[in-house]
Amino acid sequence: MGRNVIVLGSQWGDEGKGKVVDLLTDRAHCVVRYQGGHNAGHTLVIDGKRTVLHLIPSGILREGVFCLIGNGVVVSPQALLQEMETLESNGVAVRQQLKISGACPLVLPYHKSMDIAREEKLGTKAIGTTRRGIAPAYEDKVARRAIKLMDLTRPEIFLEKLRDNLDYYNFLLTGYYQQPALDFGQVADEVLGDAQHIVPLIADIPALLNTFREEGKNILFEGAQGNALDVDQGAYPYVTSSNTTAGGAATGTGFGPLYFDEVMGITKAYTTRVGSGPMPTELLGEEGQLLAQRGNEFGSTTGRPRRCGWFDAPALRRAVYVNSMSSICLTKLDVLDAFDTIYLCTSYQLDGQALDAIPADSEMLARCQPVYEALPGWKTSTVGIAKYENLPENTRRYIERIEQIIQVPIDLISTGPDRKETIQRRNIF
Ligand code: IMP
């Protein structure tokens, strides 16, 4: 029997999923992305070489592993092609390994223009998006006017839809946002040019996954962003526009909910967030700067500095039950090596009441005060440690305290960016 495992971020994204997915892929037949788009940035370091992936699943660097993009992902043809070419120039056989659902909505140049125009107009209330056009592309899907990847196989339908959509968006861009209109011919040529390279990759992803399942193959579902950025479950409106939570793996691929075996939450040993919105454990002083500097906390997609803070157990508790997490992977533990005392937020105070799980409402979250527990630091390097017993006693104490609070086993611990810098306590495949 194969195992079907979802790996997703349990915080605000950037937990280090890319490395973990790549690591677990040594036992997987295929890796599937199910939501998000090229707003994601998954960093992999193999033998010292750094690769950042945005759209293509993090299994692509393992020869022979199938990489699938499910219908829940919004696909920018331009970004996809660019990523394919970069990988190919590094000797990766992308076109043999990659298949994409024809049902993926496309992210086109007018989505990007709209995303930027909206953020500018919001001023101080901006969401702090990646400005890649993600929200407008998902809006089109829900409004039933999206141009889907499949439409690129029928140019006359594509051109008709593009004409209608551009009429609508140019009206909004010029009339409401006072921005320049986009040229129909230019967009059409660009997209049709990219299409010839992408159309051959279209496949029936639900059927393919079902075949793999029947053949007893291991399948890994790779989440993007994180639990707290889910459009339904996160602290709205400071969220992304897709279902980042485990349920999204079913709707975003066409794989039935009862077929999943395990959900692993990738959890950073502290907290980071890019973009706007409340973050109860944020550290605005020197300690935050030290975390940012030691953890190299700059967005892999936008290069923006990430906001940093202490570990937030209420955020994780909610992530555990919303996603039915059965396993945790703790990442970037070595970043904490420099601290004398490490603080762990165990609950929030809101209007005089104790709250043990994060609220899914940004106004409420903004009023939550973190309640901390202090733990002694270990002040010695844990970089590259690959055996649990070799971790300092205080490090194990920190890990075991988190396990005790959230009641989910920490099965994997990442002690550095490379595949080898990992402690495996249990293999989920
Ligand atoms: P959007 O997904 O570009 O619309 O951005 C919405 C929010 O999600 C912003 O706060 C972004 O910073 C955040 N976001 C989107 N993608 C990622 C990611 O891959 N990692 C972390 N944050 C992200």
Residues whose N, C-alpha, C, O or C-beta is under 5 A from the ligand:
A	BS01	IMP	W12 G13 D14 N39 A40 G41 I127 G128 T129 T130 R131 R132 I134 A135 Q225 L229 V239 T240 S241 V274 G275 S276
